[in-house]
Each structure stands twice: as structure tokens, then as C-alpha cells.
Amino acid sequence: MFIRKWTTTTVFLAAALATTGLKYRAPAADSGKAISPSEFPRLHALIKPQVDEAKWAKIPWLTNLSEARRRAVAEDKPLLLWRSGGGDVLGRT
């Protein structure tokens, strides 16, 4: 089922690109220039995670569904169930 959906999506995407005239462009080749030691601190600061960039990481997430349900009922709060990758909850397959 998944492969059929993936194939269908790919075919439609290819058709859309062909009809709109958009063309794939390969990324530019590496210029081959080395980073100078004086440039490194500035570039490092650009890619380093910032102080409040990932606020979701500060949340005390629960990975035990039974415990999360018990706590949600006790605190009268909603329960958020996050699922990704097509697998079972939290990757348990």
C-alpha cells in the first residue's frame, strides 16, 4: 500500500514538474575554499543552536503511554500523542 502511494505521488510530482517547466538543478559544487581560523567563530555561531531555539526540548515528555494517560486524567489536561515514521507509537514495532 505504501509503495503504491509513493509511486503515485512520484508520478504526479514528475508530471507537475514537466508541465510547469521547472528543472532540477544540482547543488553548486564545493568552491574548495578552506575556512580561515578568523572566520570560524562567526560561522560556528551561525550554526550553533540558539538559547531558546528548541523550546519543545524543555518539555518533560513522557514515553510511557499508560503513565501519560494517568497523569492527563489526574491533571485534567489533554493528551498529545505524537506518531511519526509510519511505525507504532514511539517507534515500537
MMTF fields as JSON, N, C-alpha, C and O atoms, coordinates in Angstrom:
{
  "mmtfVersion": "1.0.0",
  "mmtfProducer": "UNKNOWN",
  "numBonds": 371,
  "numAtoms": 372,
  "numGroups": 93,
  "numChains": 1,
  "numModels": 1,
  "chainsPerModel": [1],
  "groupsPerChain": [93],
  "chainIdList": ["A"],
  "bondAtomList": [4, 2, 8, 6, 12, 10, 16, 14, 20, 18, 24, 22, 28, 26, 32, 30, 36, 34, 40, 38, 44, 42, 48, 46, 52, 50, 56, 54, 60, 58, 64, 62, 68, 66, 72, 70, 76, 74, 80, 78, 84, 82, 88, 86, 92, 90, 96, 94, 100, 98, 104, 102, 108, 106, 112, 110, 116, 114, 120, 118, 124, 122, 128, 126, 132, 130, 136, 134, 140, 138, 144, 142, 148, 146, 152, 150, 156, 154, 160, 158, 164, 162, 168, 166, 172, 170, 176, 174, 180, 178, 184, 182, 188, 186, 192, 190, 196, 194, 200, 198, 204, 202, 208, 206, 212, 210, 216, 214, 220, 218, 224, 222, 228, 226, 232, 230, 236, 234, 240, 238, 244, 242, 248, 246, 252, 250, 256, 254, 260, 258, 264, 262, 268, 266, 272, 270, 276, 274, 280, 278, 284, 282, 288, 286, 292, 290, 296, 294, 300, 298, 304, 302, 308, 306, 312, 310, 316, 314, 320, 318, 324, 322, 328, 326, 332, 330, 336, 334, 340, 338, 344, 342, 348, 346, 352, 350, 356, 354, 360, 358, 364, 362, 368, 366],
  "bondOrderList": [1, 1, 1, 1, 1, 1, 1, 1, 1, 1, 1, 1, 1, 1, 1, 1, 1, 1, 1, 1, 1, 1, 1, 1, 1, 1, 1, 1, 1, 1, 1, 1, 1, 1, 1, 1, 1, 1, 1, 1, 1, 1, 1, 1, 1, 1, 1, 1, 1, 1, 1, 1, 1, 1, 1, 1, 1, 1, 1, 1, 1, 1, 1, 1, 1, 1, 1, 1, 1, 1, 1, 1, 1, 1, 1, 1, 1, 1, 1, 1, 1, 1, 1, 1, 1, 1, 1, 1, 1, 1, 1, 1],
  "groupList": [{"groupName": "MET", "atomNameList": ["N", "CA", "C", "O"], "elementList": ["N", "C", "C", "O"], "formalChargeList": [0, 0, 0, 0], "bondAtomList": [1, 0, 2, 1, 3, 2], "bondOrderList": [1, 1, 2], "singleLetterCode": "M", "chemCompType": "L-PEPTIDE LINKING"}, {"groupName": "PHE", "atomNameList": ["N", "CA", "C", "O"], "elementList": ["N", "C", "C", "O"], "formalChargeList": [0, 0, 0, 0], "bondAtomList": [1, 0, 2, 1, 3, 2], "bondOrderList": [1, 1, 2], "singleLetterCode": "F", "chemCompType": "L-PEPTIDE LINKING"}, {"groupName": "ILE", "atomNameList": ["N", "CA", "C", "O"], "elementList": ["N", "C", "C", "O"], "formalChargeList": [0, 0, 0, 0], "bondAtomList": [1, 0, 2, 1, 3, 2], "bondOrderList": [1, 1, 2], "singleLetterCode": "I", "chemCompType": "L-PEPTIDE LINKING"}, {"groupName": "ARG", "atomNameList": ["N", "CA", "C", "O"], "elementList": ["N", "C", "C", "O"], "formalChargeList": [0, 0, 0, 0], "bondAtomList": [1, 0, 2, 1, 3, 2], "bondOrderList": [1, 1, 2], "singleLetterCode": "R", "chemCompType": "L-PEPTIDE LINKING"}, {"groupName": "LYS", "atomNameList": ["N", "CA", "C", "O"], "elementList": ["N", "C", "C", "O"], "formalChargeList": [0, 0, 0, 0], "bondAtomList": [1, 0, 2, 1, 3, 2], "bondOrderList": [1, 1, 2], "singleLetterCode": "K", "chemCompType": "L-PEPTIDE LINKING"}, {"groupName": "TRP", "atomNameList": ["N", "CA", "C", "O"], "elementList": ["N", "C", "C", "O"], "formalChargeList": [0, 0, 0, 0], "bondAtomList": [1, 0, 2, 1, 3, 2], "bondOrderList": [1, 1, 2], "singleLetterCode": "W", "chemCompType": "L-PEPTIDE LINKING"}, {"groupName": "THR", "atomNameList": ["N", "CA", "C", "O"], "elementList": ["N", "C", "C", "O"], "formalChargeList": [0, 0, 0, 0], "bondAtomList": [1, 0, 2, 1, 3, 2], "bondOrderList": [1, 1, 2], "singleLetterCode": "T", "chemCompType": "L-PEPTIDE LINKING"}, {"groupName": "VAL", "atomNameList": ["N", "CA", "C", "O"], "elementList": ["N", "C", "C", "O"], "formalChargeList": [0, 0, 0, 0], "bondAtomList": [1, 0, 2, 1, 3, 2], "bondOrderList": [1, 1, 2], "singleLetterCode": "V", "chemCompType": "L-PEPTIDE LINKING"}, {"groupName": "LEU", "atomNameList": ["N", "CA", "C", "O"], "elementList": ["N", "C", "C", "O"], "formalChargeList": [0, 0, 0, 0], "bondAtomList": [1, 0, 2, 1, 3, 2], "bondOrderList": [1, 1, 2], "singleLetterCode": "L", "chemCompType": "L-PEPTIDE LINKING"}, {"groupName": "ALA", "atomNameList": ["N", "CA", "C", "O"], "elementList": ["N", "C", "C", "O"], "formalChargeList": [0, 0, 0, 0], "bondAtomList": [1, 0, 2, 1, 3, 2], "bondOrderList": [1, 1, 2], "singleLetterCode": "A", "chemCompType": "L-PEPTIDE LINKING"}, {"groupName": "GLY", "atomNameList": ["N", "CA", "C", "O"], "elementList": ["N", "C", "C", "O"], "formalChargeList": [0, 0, 0, 0], "bondAtomList": [1, 0, 2, 1, 3, 2], "bondOrderList": [1, 1, 2], "singleLetterCode": "G", "chemCompType": "PEPTIDE LINKING"}, {"groupName": "TYR", "atomNameList": ["N", "CA", "C", "O"], "elementList": ["N", "C", "C", "O"], "formalChargeList": [0, 0, 0, 0], "bondAtomList": [1, 0, 2, 1, 3, 2], "bondOrderList": [1, 1, 2], "singleLetterCode": "Y", "chemCompType": "L-PEPTIDE LINKING"}, {"groupName": "PRO", "atomNameList": ["N", "CA", "C", "O"], "elementList": ["N", "C", "C", "O"], "formalChargeList": [0, 0, 0, 0], "bondAtomList": [1, 0, 2, 1, 3, 2], "bondOrderList": [1, 1, 2], "singleLetterCode": "P", "chemCompType": "L-PEPTIDE LINKING"}, {"groupName": "ASP", "atomNameList": ["N", "CA", "C", "O"], "elementList": ["N", "C", "C", "O"], "formalChargeList": [0, 0, 0, 0], "bondAtomList": [1, 0, 2, 1, 3, 2], "bondOrderList": [1, 1, 2], "singleLetterCode": "D", "chemCompType": "L-PEPTIDE LINKING"}, {"groupName": "SER", "atomNameList": ["N", "CA", "C", "O"], "elementList": ["N", "C", "C", "O"], "formalChargeList": [0, 0, 0, 0], "bondAtomList": [1, 0, 2, 1, 3, 2], "bondOrderList": [1, 1, 2], "singleLetterCode": "S", "chemCompType": "L-PEPTIDE LINKING"}, {"groupName": "GLU", "atomNameList": ["N", "CA", "C", "O"], "elementList": ["N", "C", "C", "O"], "formalChargeList": [0, 0, 0, 0], "bondAtomList": [1, 0, 2, 1, 3, 2], "bondOrderList": [1, 1, 2], "singleLetterCode": "E", "chemCompType": "L-PEPTIDE LINKING"}, {"groupName": "HIS", "atomNameList": ["N", "CA", "C", "O"], "elementList": ["N", "C", "C", "O"], "formalChargeList": [0, 0, 0, 0], "bondAtomList": [1, 0, 2, 1, 3, 2], "bondOrderList": [1, 1, 2], "singleLetterCode": "H", "chemCompType": "L-PEPTIDE LINKING"}, {"groupName": "GLN", "atomNameList": ["N", "CA", "C", "O"], "elementList": ["N", "C", "C", "O"], "formalChargeList": [0, 0, 0, 0], "bondAtomList": [1, 0, 2, 1, 3, 2], "bondOrderList": [1, 1, 2], "singleLetterCode": "Q", "chemCompType": "L-PEPTIDE LINKING"}, {"groupName": "ASN", "atomNameList": ["N", "CA", "C", "O"], "elementList": ["N", "C", "C", "O"], "formalChargeList": [0, 0, 0, 0], "bondAtomList": [1, 0, 2, 1, 3, 2], "bondOrderList": [1, 1, 2], "singleLetterCode": "N", "chemCompType": "L-PEPTIDE LINKING"}],
  "groupTypeList": [0, 1, 2, 3, 4, 5, 6, 6, 6, 6, 7, 1, 8, 9, 9, 9, 8, 9, 6, 6, 10, 8, 4, 11, 3, 9, 12, 9, 9, 13, 14, 10, 4, 9, 2, 14, 12, 14, 15, 1, 12, 3, 8, 16, 9, 8, 2, 4, 12, 17, 7, 13, 15, 9, 4, 5, 9, 4, 2, 12, 5, 8, 6, 18, 8, 14, 15, 9, 3, 3, 3, 9, 7, 9, 15, 13, 4, 12, 8, 8, 8, 5, 3, 14, 10, 10, 10, 13, 7, 8, 10, 3, 6],
  "groupIdList": [1, 2, 3, 4, 5, 6, 7, 8, 9, 10, 11, 12, 13, 14, 15, 16, 17, 18, 19, 20, 21, 22, 23, 24, 25, 26, 27, 28, 29, 30, 31, 32, 33, 34, 35, 36, 37, 38, 39, 40, 41, 42, 43, 44, 45, 46, 47, 48, 49, 50, 51, 52, 53, 54, 55, 56, 57, 58, 59, 60, 61, 62, 63, 64, 65, 66, 67, 68, 69, 70, 71, 72, 73, 74, 75, 76, 77, 78, 79, 80, 81, 82, 83, 84, 85, 86, 87, 88, 89, 90, 91, 92, 93],
  "secStructList": [7, 2, 2, 2, 2, 2, 2, 2, 2, 2, 2, 2, 2, 2, 2, 2, 2, 2, 2, 2, 6, 7, 7, 7, 7, 7, 7, 7, 7, 7, 7, 7, 7, 7, 7, 7, 6, 6, 6, 2, 2, 2, 2, 2, 2, 2, 2, 1, 7, 7, 6, 6, 1, 7, 4, 4, 4, 4, 1, 7, 7, 7, 7, 7, 2, 2, 2, 2, 2, 2, 2, 2, 2, 2, 2, 6, 7, 7, 7, 7, 7, 7, 7, 7, 6, 6, 1, 1, 4, 4, 4, 7, 7],
  "xCoordList": [0.828, 0.0, 0.87, 0.629, 1.888, 2.767, 3.512, 3.642, 4.002, 4.765, 3.874, 4.318, 2.634, 1.713, 1.455, 1.439, 1.254, 1.044, 2.292, 2.203, 3.466, 4.722, 4.921, 5.326, 4.638, 4.79, 3.824, 4.209, 2.588, 1.598, 2.015, 1.914, 2.476, 2.923, 4.097, 4.142, 5.036, 6.208, 5.811, 6.332, 4.896, 4.447, 3.759, 4.027, 2.882, 2.202, 3.175, 3.035, 4.153, 5.152, 5.981, 6.249, 6.386, 7.158, 6.343, 6.864, 5.068, 4.201, 4.032, 4.042, 3.877, 3.719, 4.98, 4.895, 6.134, 7.391, 7.57, 8.058, 7.181, 7.333, 6.427, 6.819, 5.214, 4.276, 4.549, 4.191, 5.178, 5.441, 6.755, 7.031, 7.566, 8.831, 9.941, 11.036, 9.687, 10.731, 11.731, 11.359, 12.976, 14.003, 14.826, 15.057, 15.26, 16.102, 17.482, 18.054, 18.008, 19.369, 20.186, 19.824, 21.28, 22.16, 22.758, 22.969, 23.033, 23.651, 25.01, 25.699, 25.367, 26.649, 27.79, 27.734, 28.8, 29.963, 30.685, 30.624, 31.359, 32.142, 33.191, 33.891, 33.299, 34.25, 35.693, 36.624, 35.873, 37.217, 37.969, 39.12, 37.319, 37.993, 37.923, 36.869, 39.021, 39.06, 38.586, 38.724, 38.032, 37.596, 38.819, 39.568, 38.994, 40.149, 39.863, 38.703, 40.895, 40.693, 39.966, 39.263, 40.119, 39.436, 37.943, 37.154, 37.536, 36.127, 35.376, 34.153, 36.091, 35.444, 34.498, 33.376, 34.879, 33.939, 32.62, 31.559, 32.68, 31.459, 30.573, 29.366, 31.158, 30.386, 29.856, 28.738, 30.635, 30.199, 29.0, 28.075, 29.01, 27.886, 26.61, 25.512, 26.744, 25.569, 24.889, 23.663, 25.662, 25.066, 24.812, 24.139, 25.339, 25.157, 23.71, 23.181, 23.07, 21.706, 21.655, 22.511, 20.651, 20.499, 19.813, 19.268, 19.837, 19.36, 17.918, 17.665, 16.981, 15.568, 15.074, 13.899, 15.944, 15.568, 14.64, 13.694, 14.877, 14.093, 13.344, 13.727, 12.289, 11.527, 10.842, 10.574, 10.557, 9.913, 10.82, 10.328, 12.125, 13.051, 13.016, 13.498, 12.452, 12.377, 11.146, 11.032, 10.235, 9.014, 9.361, 10.062, 8.888, 9.181, 8.278, 7.288, 8.621, 7.813, 7.782, 8.772, 6.643, 6.506, 6.52, 5.886, 7.228, 7.295, 6.48, 6.38, 5.903, 5.065, 3.607, 3.13, 2.906, 1.536, 0.6, -0.251, 0.738, -0.135, 0.077, -0.885, 1.324, 1.641, 1.12, 0.596, 1.263, 0.783, -0.741, -1.256, -1.458, -2.915, -3.33, -4.235, -2.662, -2.978, -2.757, -3.581, -1.638, -1.309, -2.251, -2.615, -2.64, -3.568, -4.917, -5.521, -5.39, -6.664, -6.528, -7.408, -5.44, -5.244, -5.147, -5.63, -4.526, -4.339, -5.437, -5.427, -6.391, -7.486, -6.942, -7.369, -6.0, -5.37, -5.488, -5.635, -5.422, -5.48, -4.181, -3.154, -4.249, -3.097, -2.688, -3.519, -1.412, -0.878, -0.128, 0.803, -0.537, 0.124, 0.834, 0.189, 2.156, 2.957, 3.38, 3.917, 3.127, 3.469, 4.147, 3.678, 5.23, 5.882, 6.559, 6.754, 6.914, 7.635, 6.784, 7.314, 5.489, 4.616, 4.672, 3.957, 5.5, 5.593, 4.623, 3.752, 4.771, 3.921, 4.358, 5.371, 3.6, 3.875, 5.295, 5.7, 6.05, 7.417, 8.359, 9.359, 8.023, 8.894, 8.864, 9.688, 7.942, 7.852, 7.097, 5.9, 7.779, 7.096, 7.031, 6.496],
  "yCoordList": [-1.193, 0.0, 1.253, 2.192, 1.25, 2.414, 2.653, 3.792, 1.569, 1.698, 2.238, 3.048, 1.802, 2.288, 3.783, 4.523, 4.226, 5.663, 6.449, 7.514, 5.918, 6.599, 6.713, 7.762, 5.64, 5.644, 6.638, 7.4, 6.637, 7.561, 9.002, 9.848, 9.281, 10.633, 11.044, 12.176, 10.151, 10.444, 10.735, 11.666, 9.948, 10.15, 11.498, 12.228, 11.844, 13.131, 14.299, 15.318, 14.154, 15.201, 15.384, 16.514, 14.284, 14.361, 15.013, 15.826, 14.662, 15.265, 16.757, 17.553, 17.132, 18.557, 19.336, 20.439, 18.784, 19.457, 19.561, 20.576, 18.522, 18.525, 19.565, 20.214, 19.723, 20.66, 22.103, 23.017, 22.326, 23.705, 24.226, 25.423, 23.343, 23.783, 23.909, 24.363, 23.52, 23.584, 22.464, 21.345, 22.777, 21.771, 21.618, 22.574, 20.398, 20.135, 20.693, 20.494, 21.387, 21.899, 21.284, 21.357, 20.682, 20.086, 21.187, 22.3, 20.904, 21.909, 22.325, 21.552, 23.555, 24.072, 23.247, 22.787, 23.08, 22.317, 23.095, 24.323, 22.376, 22.993, 23.906, 23.519, 25.106, 26.066, 25.678, 26.165, 24.8, 24.352, 25.305, 25.051, 26.412, 27.351, 26.828, 26.394, 26.875, 26.47, 27.62, 28.788, 27.286, 28.311, 28.762, 27.957, 30.058, 30.578, 30.541, 30.601, 30.445, 30.425, 31.664, 31.584, 32.789, 34.004, 33.967, 34.623, 33.21, 33.097, 32.066, 32.138, 31.12, 30.001, 30.414, 29.909, 31.306, 31.657, 32.239, 31.946, 33.052, 33.649, 32.57, 32.546, 31.689, 30.628, 29.625, 29.128, 29.333, 28.413, 28.978, 28.24, 30.277, 30.923, 30.848, 30.789, 30.849, 30.78, 29.413, 29.334, 28.343, 27.008, 26.41, 25.387, 27.032, 26.524, 26.788, 27.873, 25.816, 26.052, 27.255, 27.411, 28.088, 29.283, 28.94, 27.847, 29.861, 29.617, 29.111, 28.053, 29.819, 29.422, 28.898, 29.058, 28.283, 27.819, 26.606, 26.534, 25.677, 24.447, 24.374, 23.625, 25.148, 25.171, 23.833, 23.502, 23.06, 21.76, 20.81, 19.888, 21.023, 20.13, 20.335, 19.487, 21.45, 21.731, 21.098, 21.075, 20.59, 19.965, 18.584, 17.824, 18.242, 16.908, 15.847, 15.425, 15.42, 14.455, 13.105, 12.679, 12.446, 11.103, 10.103, 10.329, 9.016, 7.993, 6.759, 5.833, 6.737, 5.628, 6.057, 6.931, 5.436, 5.844, 5.675, 6.533, 4.601, 4.385, 5.485, 6.009, 5.827, 6.886, 8.228, 9.021, 8.483, 9.743, 9.856, 10.921, 8.765, 8.784, 9.022, 9.81, 8.335, 8.502, 9.949, 10.543, 10.504, 11.88, 12.904, 13.896, 12.669, 13.577, 13.614, 14.677, 12.445, 12.386, 13.079, 13.842, 12.819, 13.4, 14.92, 15.605, 15.454, 16.902, 17.553, 18.769, 16.751, 17.237, 18.03, 19.151, 17.419, 18.048, 17.113, 15.901, 17.689, 16.833, 16.051, 16.382, 15.027, 14.167, 14.333, 14.206, 14.617, 14.722, 13.444, 13.073, 12.774, 11.546, 11.837, 12.145, 11.743, 12.05, 10.752, 9.854, 10.67, 9.473, 9.892, 10.809, 9.249, 9.583, 8.368, 7.365, 8.455, 7.388, 6.195, 5.201, 6.271, 5.192, 3.963, 2.99, 3.995, 2.854, 2.98, 3.851, 2.126, 2.179, 3.376, 4.016, 3.661, 4.799, 4.699, 3.645, 5.785, 5.877, 4.852, 4.455, 4.438, 3.546, 2.098, 1.3, 1.751, 0.351, -0.44, -0.23, -1.334, -2.102, -3.564, -4.363],
  "zCoordList": [0.0, 0.0, 0.0, -0.759, 0.867, 0.962, -0.348, -0.795, -0.962, -2.202, -3.313, -4.127, -3.351, -4.38, -4.213, -5.197, -2.981, -2.736, -3.108, -3.719, -2.735, -3.032, -4.542, -5.042, -5.257, -6.71, -7.337, -8.224, -6.891, -7.419, -7.163, -8.052, -5.965, -5.623, -6.499, -6.979, -6.71, -7.525, -8.967, -9.583, -9.502, -10.874, -11.013, -11.968, -10.083, -10.154, -10.001, -10.678, -9.119, -8.937, -10.204, -10.612, -10.825, -12.065, -13.168, -13.931, -13.256, -14.269, -14.023, -14.961, -12.762, -12.431, -12.782, -13.322, -12.484, -12.817, -14.323, -14.82, -15.052, -16.503, -17.154, -18.123, -16.623, -17.244, -16.853, -17.596, -15.699, -15.286, -15.829, -15.749, -16.379, -16.943, -15.915, -16.25, -14.676, -13.666, -13.913, -14.267, -13.725, -13.946, -12.687, -11.946, -12.465, -11.313, -11.578, -12.65, -10.599, -10.696, -9.588, -8.414, -9.967, -8.979, -8.11, -8.593, -6.846, -5.988, -6.542, -7.208, -6.248, -6.727, -6.144, -5.004, -6.939, -6.479, -5.389, -5.343, -4.525, -3.455, -4.066, -5.002, -3.541, -4.102, -3.79, -4.43, -2.803, -2.472, -1.566, -1.211, -1.184, -0.287, 1.143, 1.606, 1.811, 3.21, 4.094, 3.731, 5.245, 6.201, 6.982, 7.536, 7.005, 7.738, 9.243, 9.649, 10.062, 11.515, 12.033, 13.041, 11.374, 11.831, 11.504, 12.184, 10.471, 10.095, 10.927, 11.05, 11.49, 12.168, 13.296, 13.327, 14.231, 15.317, 14.804, 15.355, 13.765, 13.217, 12.593, 12.834, 11.804, 11.164, 12.188, 12.049, 13.189, 14.239, 14.988, 15.326, 15.247, 15.942, 15.104, 15.658, 13.776, 12.908, 12.954, 12.87, 13.086, 13.048, 14.427, 14.547, 15.444, 16.804, 17.263, 17.021, 17.917, 18.4, 19.346, 20.216, 19.163, 19.982, 21.299, 21.451, 22.238, 23.598, 23.633, 24.21, 23.046, 23.106, 21.765, 21.434, 21.0, 19.672, 19.724, 18.94, 20.602, 20.664, 21.993, 22.892, 22.103, 23.351, 23.627, 24.781, 22.572, 22.764, 23.55, 24.2, 23.496, 24.192, 25.706, 26.457, 26.155, 27.59, 28.237, 29.463, 27.425, 27.949, 28.492, 27.824, 29.686, 30.232, 29.586, 30.184, 28.373, 27.632, 28.343, 28.938, 28.272, 28.829, 27.685, 26.654, 27.854, 26.816, 27.165, 26.36, 28.35, 28.775, 28.62, 29.343, 27.672, 27.371, 28.563, 28.799, 29.31, 30.477, 31.518, 32.078, 31.769, 32.729, 32.23, 33.011, 30.936, 30.371, 30.506, 30.847, 30.239, 30.378, 31.825, 32.096, 32.757, 34.182, 34.601, 35.297, 34.167, 34.555, 33.906, 34.537, 32.663, 31.975, 32.679, 32.821, 33.123, 33.843, 35.195, 35.591, 35.901, 37.229, 37.172, 38.073, 36.12, 35.992, 35.154, 34.96, 34.652, 33.806, 32.62, 32.343, 31.94, 30.772, 29.581, 29.743, 28.364, 27.173, 27.0, 27.593, 26.192, 25.943, 24.487, 23.588, 24.251, 22.895, 22.592, 23.307, 21.531, 21.121, 19.813, 18.81, 19.814, 18.627, 17.977, 18.626, 16.682, 15.922, 14.641, 13.967, 14.293, 13.031, 12.45, 13.137, 11.2, 10.546, 10.149, 9.653, 10.355, 9.949, 10.846, 10.607, 11.86, 12.761, 13.914, 13.913, 14.878, 16.051, 16.912, 16.63, 17.937, 18.807, 19.348, 19.838, 19.263, 19.746, 19.111, 19.709, 17.901, 17.166, 17.604, 17.157, 18.459, 18.901, 17.841, 17.644, 17.167, 16.102, 16.459, 15.691]
}
